Amino acid sequence: MILNKKHLWLFAILCCHAFSLSAQAADSLRITTRLDSLVEKHLPQGSEAGICVYDLTARKSLYSYRADKLSHPASTMKLLTAITALSMPDADHPFRTEVWYRGKVERDTLRGDLYVVGGFDPEFDNAALDSLSRTVARRAPFHTVNGRILGDVSLKDSLYWGSGWLWDDNPASFQPYLSPLMLAKGVLTVTAIPNEKGDTATLFCMPSSSYYKVANRTCSRTPAAGRFEVTRNWLEGGNEVTVSGNVNGARVGSINLAVSERFFMHTFVERLQRDSLWATEPGYAFGILRQDSLAHLLAAYETPLQTVLNQMMKESDNLNAEALLCRLGAQVTGHRHVSVHDGLKAMHSLIKHLGLKSDGYNLADGCGLSNYNFVSPELLVAFLRYAYSRTDIFRKLYKALPVSGMDGTLRYRMRKGSPAYRRVHAKTGSFTGINCLAGYIETTEGHLLAFAIMNQNVLSARQARAFQDRICEAIVQGQ
């Protein structure tokens, strides 16, 4: 048989395609062999792991090791929360705290009530409160409220902790009292500056408020005084803060305060009085604003979604995740007074949309603090794949994720000199016995991969992180 040029060209194309497929198969075999070897040799003794890697560029599964194993996600749970929230049509709406007055204004007096309506803004800080208070004082057509100053926290139910959260994590700053009205995340930050040896240190407390009391039991430049510590009478539900221990240099400690909405309202009333706006009825109370012809919006403070998302992912902020979950519930139901379950229902719906069985997982909160959360590496990767398929979601998520060796919770991992330096954009997750990592990896060949590594029953977080870093480096190099 005589082959013409057309046949030869087709034969060459087929040979090249066969060679390419063979090369891809060889690459896939090498990475599988390499990762299997890492699991065998470097998985911390006595622990377990589940791993799932998907090549988004080539649109194929790259590696799987017990990918369907149910595990505690810790803070990688925030990926599910963020991606579900970003999939909502009104995802870009800012978090908003509003001040309204309801009643009639006669001369310089409001005969009615002033309301602060909480929108669960987790980034509402001391500067924001100052700004809101001054705006209210400047815009208000009155200086006296002949009525009450009320906080409207009807956005959420009254449960201030998540299901499965550990009671003895209180009063740590990472476990705030959840509320639609939050000031500085419901956390008090104390900075101690040493004085002469043996003297008490100088304390600076932020936010400043008479809501709490501080006992200074520090001792400057005196090692015998023990470790620097900030605590409060939390078992009694009180806000009597004690600062103690040796201060031989600038020291900073933080602690949550009970209860967040009362902390907000107490301090807000103080700021209004500072700005010359007073109420005839002392203190504050709580009530629901009725928006009728007597109700008027006076001021509002907004925080962009991306600001909340960046803090939530890069610094693994639990409050931001719960705030996003609460708002998700409100967006899905269209109601106020939502519960965590309303947001979780939206997550389950997305799981079904992705073709997985939602009853095959247990979701209990939005941040990963709960011991009742059970998901799999396969589920995390499915969510990451979905986010990648939606440009509007992916851009916001990718921007917010920690970058290896650069920032967030990955700033000290896979640093300069590592093959994975700046190539991993991923969410960490850890508490006792649990250490996870999930997100995106860019290979040296320019492929983008979605991955999840879930280590369980490992008491050495250092060993778990080293194992995960080796996995990431091997994936980056494709060997």
C-alpha positions in Angstrom: 0.0 0.0 0.0 1.3 3.4 -1.0 0.8 6.2 1.6 0.3 9.8 0.3 1.2 12.9 2.2 -2.3 13.2 3.7 -2.0 9.7 5.2 1.5 10.4 6.5 0.3 13.6 8.2 -2.6 11.8 9.8 -0.3 9.0 10.9 2.1 11.6 12.5 -0.7 13.3 14.3 -1.9 9.9 15.7 1.6 9.0 16.8 2.0 12.4 18.6 -1.4 12.0 20.3 -0.5 8.5 21.4 2.8 9.7 22.7 1.1 12.6 24.6 -1.4 10.2 26.2 1.5 7.9 27.1 3.4 10.8 28.6 0.4 11.9 30.6 -0.2 8.3 31.8 3.5 8.2 32.9 3.2 11.5 34.7 0.0 10.4 36.5 1.7 7.1 37.5 4.7 9.0 38.9 2.7 11.4 41.0 0.5 8.5 42.3 3.6 6.5 43.2 5.3 9.5 44.8 2.2 10.4 46.9 1.6 6.8 47.9 5.2 6.7 49.1 4.8 9.9 51.2 1.7 8.5 52.8 3.5 5.3 53.6 6.6 6.9 55.0 5.6 10.3 56.4 2.1 10.0 57.7 2.4 10.6 61.4 2.4 7.3 63.4 -1.0 6.4 64.7 -2.9 8.9 62.6 -5.1 8.7 59.6 -5.5 10.8 56.4 -7.8 11.3 53.5 -6.5 13.0 50.3 -8.2 14.1 47.1 -6.5 16.0 44.2 -8.3 17.1 41.0 -6.6 18.7 38.0 -8.8 21.6 37.0 -6.8 22.3 33.9 -6.9 18.8 32.5 -10.4 18.1 34.0 -9.5 14.8 35.6 -8.9 13.2 39.0 -5.2 13.2 39.8 -4.9 11.3 43.1 -7.2 9.8 45.7 -6.4 8.2 49.0 -9.4 7.5 51.2 -11.1 10.5 49.7 -14.5 9.5 50.9 -13.4 9.2 54.5 -15.5 11.3 56.9 -13.4 13.6 59.0 -13.6 16.6 61.3 -12.8 19.6 58.9 -11.8 22.1 61.6 -11.5 25.5 59.9 -11.6 24.0 56.3 -15.3 24.1 57.1 -15.1 27.8 56.2 -14.6 26.8 52.6 -18.1 25.3 52.5 -19.5 28.4 54.2 -17.8 30.8 51.9 -18.5 29.1 48.6 -22.2 28.6 49.5 -22.5 32.2 50.6 -20.8 33.4 47.4 -23.2 31.4 45.2 -26.1 33.6 46.4 -27.5 36.2 44.0 -27.1 39.0 46.6 -23.7 37.8 47.8 -22.0 41.1 47.2 -24.3 43.1 49.5 -22.3 44.7 52.3 -22.8 44.0 56.0 -24.8 46.9 57.4 -25.5 48.3 60.8 -28.3 50.9 60.9 -29.6 53.6 63.3 -33.2 54.6 63.1 -35.5 56.8 65.1 -39.2 56.2 65.4 -41.5 59.0 66.7 -42.0 62.7 66.3 -39.5 65.5 66.6 -40.6 68.5 68.5 -38.0 71.3 68.7 -34.8 69.7 69.9 -36.5 66.5 71.3 -37.4 63.2 69.8 -40.6 61.9 71.4 -40.0 58.3 70.6 -37.2 55.8 70.5 -33.8 55.4 68.9 -32.9 52.0 67.4 -29.6 50.3 66.5 -30.4 47.5 64.0 -27.8 44.8 63.9 -26.7 43.3 60.6 -24.1 40.9 62.1 -21.1 42.9 60.9 -18.1 41.0 62.3 -15.6 43.7 61.3 -17.5 46.5 63.2 -14.7 47.9 65.4 -14.0 50.8 67.8 -13.4 53.2 64.9 -16.7 52.1 63.3 -18.6 52.8 66.5 -17.0 56.2 66.8 -18.0 56.9 63.2 -21.6 55.7 63.6 -22.0 57.7 66.9 -20.7 60.9 65.4 -22.8 60.5 62.3 -25.9 60.0 64.3 -25.2 63.1 66.5 -24.5 65.2 63.4 -27.5 64.2 61.4 -30.1 63.8 64.1 -32.7 66.7 64.2 -32.7 66.4 68.0 -30.3 66.2 70.9 -32.6 64.6 73.4 -34.4 61.3 73.1 -37.6 61.4 75.2 -37.8 57.6 75.2 -35.4 54.7 75.0 -32.3 53.6 73.1 -33.0 50.1 71.8 -30.9 47.4 70.2 -32.6 45.4 67.5 -30.9 41.9 67.4 -33.8 40.2 65.7 -31.7 39.0 62.7 -30.6 35.9 64.7 -32.0 33.7 67.4 -30.7 34.0 70.9 -28.2 31.1 70.7 -24.8 32.7 71.2 -22.6 29.6 70.7 -22.6 27.0 68.0 -23.7 23.4 68.3 -20.8 21.2 69.5 -18.6 24.1 70.6 -16.5 23.4 73.7 -17.8 25.2 76.8 -14.3 25.5 78.3 -12.9 27.4 75.2 -14.6 30.3 77.0 -13.3 33.0 77.5 -10.8 32.6 74.6 -11.1 35.4 72.0 -11.6 32.8 69.2 -15.0 31.9 70.8 -17.0 35.1 70.9 -20.6 35.5 72.0 -22.5 35.6 68.7 -24.9 38.4 68.1 -26.2 40.7 65.2 -24.6 43.5 67.2 -20.9 43.0 67.6 -18.3 45.5 68.8 -14.6 44.6 68.1 -15.7 41.0 67.7 -17.0 41.0 71.3 -13.3 40.9 72.4 -11.3 43.1 74.8 -7.7 43.7 73.9 -5.3 44.6 76.7 -1.8 46.1 76.0 0.6 46.1 78.9 3.7 48.4 79.0 6.3 47.8 81.7 7.4 50.4 84.2 10.2 50.2 86.8 11.0 46.8 88.2 8.4 45.7 90.7 5.8 48.3 89.7 2.6 47.4 88.0 2.5 47.8 84.3 0.5 50.5 82.5 -2.6 49.0 80.8 -4.3 50.2 77.7 -7.7 48.6 77.0 -9.6 48.6 73.7 -12.4 49.3 73.1 -12.7 51.7 76.0 -15.9 51.2 77.9 -17.3 51.1 81.5 -19.0 47.8 80.6 -16.1 45.9 82.1 -13.8 46.4 85.1 -10.1 45.7 85.1 -7.9 44.6 88.0 -4.2 45.3 87.4 -2.1 42.6 89.1 0.9 42.8 86.8 4.5 43.2 88.0 7.0 44.9 85.7 10.3 43.1 84.9 9.8 40.5 87.6 10.0 36.9 86.3 8.8 35.5 89.7 5.4 37.1 88.9 4.8 34.3 86.4 3.3 34.2 82.9 1.4 37.2 81.6 -2.3 36.5 81.5 -5.6 38.2 80.8 -8.7 36.4 82.1 -12.2 37.2 83.7 -14.7 35.6 86.0 -16.2 33.7 83.1 -17.7 30.9 85.1 -19.9 33.5 86.8 -20.7 35.1 83.4 -19.1 38.3 84.6 -16.9 40.9 83.0 -14.4 41.5 85.8 -11.1 41.3 83.9 -7.9 40.4 85.7 -4.5 41.1 84.1 -1.6 39.4 85.9 2.0 38.2 85.6 5.4 39.5 84.6 5.6 42.3 82.0 9.2 42.7 80.8 8.3 44.2 77.5 5.1 45.2 75.6 2.5 42.4 76.1 -0.8 42.0 74.4 -3.7 39.8 75.6 -7.3 39.4 74.4 -10.4 37.9 75.9 -14.1 37.7 75.0 -16.7 39.6 76.9 -20.2 38.4 77.9 -22.6 39.3 76.3 -21.8 40.9 72.9 -25.0 42.8 72.2 -24.9 44.3 75.7 -21.3 45.3 75.3 -22.2 47.0 72.0 -25.2 48.9 73.4 -23.6 49.9 76.6 -20.6 51.4 74.8 -22.8 52.9 72.0 -24.8 54.8 74.6 -21.6 56.1 76.2 -20.4 57.3 72.8 -23.7 59.1 72.1 -23.4 60.9 75.4 -19.9 61.9 74.6 -21.2 63.4 71.3 -24.0 65.3 73.2 -27.0 63.1 72.4 -28.9 62.0 75.5 -32.0 59.9 76.4 -34.3 60.6 79.2 -34.6 57.0 80.1 -31.1 55.8 81.3 -29.3 52.9 79.9 -30.6 50.8 77.0 -33.0 48.0 76.2 -33.8 45.6 73.3 -36.7 45.7 70.9 -37.7 45.2 67.3 -38.0 48.2 65.0 -41.4 48.6 63.3 -40.8 50.3 60.0 -43.8 52.4 59.5 -44.5 56.1 58.7 -43.0 57.1 62.0 -39.7 55.3 61.4 -36.7 57.2 59.7 -33.3 55.9 58.8 -30.7 58.2 60.4 -27.3 56.6 59.7 -25.7 53.4 58.5 -22.3 51.8 58.6 -21.3 49.3 55.9 -18.5 46.7 55.6 -17.8 45.2 52.1 -18.2 41.4 51.7 -14.6 41.0 50.5 -13.3 42.6 53.8 -15.2 40.0 55.8 -14.2 37.2 53.5 -10.5 38.1 53.6 -10.3 38.1 57.4 -12.4 34.9 57.6 -10.1 33.0 55.3 -6.6 34.5 55.7 -6.8 34.7 59.5 -9.3 31.9 60.0 -11.7 34.2 61.8 -14.6 32.1 63.4 -16.9 35.1 64.0 -16.7 36.1 60.3 -17.7 32.6 59.3 -20.7 32.5 61.6 -21.8 36.0 60.5 -21.6 34.8 56.9 -23.6 31.7 57.7 -26.3 33.8 59.6 -26.6 36.2 56.6 -26.8 33.2 54.3 -29.8 31.9 56.3 -31.5 35.3 56.0 -30.9 35.5 52.3 -32.2 32.0 51.7 -35.3 32.4 53.8 -36.0 36.1 53.4 -36.8 36.2 57.1 -35.3 37.8 60.2 -34.7 35.9 63.4 -32.9 33.1 61.5 -31.0 30.2 63.0 -27.7 28.5 62.0 -29.9 25.7 60.5 -31.2 28.1 57.9 -27.7 28.6 56.6 -26.8 24.9 56.8 -29.8 24.0 54.7 -28.4 26.1 51.9 -25.1 24.2 52.2 -27.0 20.9 52.0 -28.8 22.2 48.9 -25.5 22.9 47.2 -24.2 19.5 48.1 -27.3 18.0 46.3 -26.7 20.3 43.4 -23.2 18.9 43.0 -24.5 15.4 42.7 -23.6 14.2 46.2 -25.8 12.8 49.0 -26.3 15.6 51.5 -27.3 13.1 54.2 -23.8 11.5 53.9 -22.3 14.4 55.8 -23.0 16.2 59.1 -22.8 20.0 59.1 -23.1 21.8 62.5 -21.6 25.3 62.1 -20.0 27.6 59.7 -16.5 28.0 61.1 -15.4 24.4 62.1 -15.3 24.8 65.9 -17.9 22.1 66.3 -17.0 18.5 67.0 -20.2 17.5 65.2 -19.0 18.4 61.7 -18.1 15.5 59.5 -17.2 16.0 55.8 -14.7 14.3 53.4 -11.8 15.4 51.2 -14.0 14.5 48.2 -16.7 17.0 49.4 -14.2 19.8 49.9 -12.8 19.3 46.4 -16.3 19.2 44.9 -16.9 22.6 46.4 -13.6 23.9 45.2 -14.3 22.6 41.7 -17.7 24.3 41.8 -16.1 27.6 42.9 -13.6 27.3 40.0 -16.4 26.8 37.5 -18.0 30.1 38.6 -15.7 33.0 37.8 -17.6 35.4 40.1 -17.1 33.0 43.1 -13.6 32.0 42.3 -12.1 35.5 42.0 -13.4 36.5 45.5 -12.4 33.1 47.1 -8.9 32.9 45.5 -8.1 36.4 46.6 -9.1 35.7 50.2 -7.2 32.4 50.6 -3.8 32.3 52.5 -0.8 32.0 50.2 2.0 29.7 51.0 5.0 31.5 52.5 3.3 34.8 52.1 0.3 35.6 54.3 -2.5 34.5 56.5 -2.2 31.1 58.3 0.2 29.9 55.6 2.7 32.8 56.1 5.2 30.5 57.8 4.7 27.3 55.7 6.3 26.4 52.4 8.4 29.5 52.6 11.0 30.8 50.1 13.1 27.9 48.9 10.3 25.5 48.9 9.0 24.3 45.5 5.5 25.2 46.7 6.4 28.8 47.7 3.5 31.1 46.6 1.9 28.3 44.6 -0.6 27.1 47.3 -3.7 29.1 48.0 -5.4 27.2 50.7 -7.4 27.1 53.9 -5.9 25.6 57.0 -7.9 23.9 59.7 -6.7 22.6 63.1 -7.6 21.8 66.7 -6.5 19.1 69.0 -6.0 15.9 67.0 -7.1 17.4 63.7 -5.1 19.1 61.0 -6.4 19.9 57.5 -5.4 21.8 54.4 -7.6 22.4 51.3 -7.5 24.8 48.4 -5.7 25.3 45.1 -2.2 24.5 43.9 -0.4 25.7 40.8 2.0 23.2 39.3 5.3 24.0 37.6 3.6 23.0 34.3 1.0 25.7 34.8 -1.9 23.4 35.8 -4.3 24.5 38.6 -5.4 21.8 40.9 -8.0 21.5 43.7 -6.9 19.5 46.7 -7.9 18.5 50.2 -5.7 16.8 52.9 -7.4 15.8 56.1 -5.2 14.5 58.9 -7.1 13.0 61.9 -5.9 11.6 65.3 -2.5 13.4 65.1 -1.4 15.0 68.3 1.6 16.7 66.8 0.4 19.5 64.6 4.0 20.1 63.5 4.2 16.6 62.0 0.9 16.9 60.3 1.8 20.2 58.7 5.2 18.8 57.6 3.3 15.9 56.0 0.9 18.2 54.2 3.7 20.5 53.0 5.6 17.5 51.5 2.4 16.4 49.7 2.0 19.9 48.3 5.6 20.1 47.1 5.3 16.8 45.4 2.2 17.9 43.6 3.7 21.2 42.5 6.7 19.3 40.9 4.6 16.6 39.5 6.8 13.9 40.8 
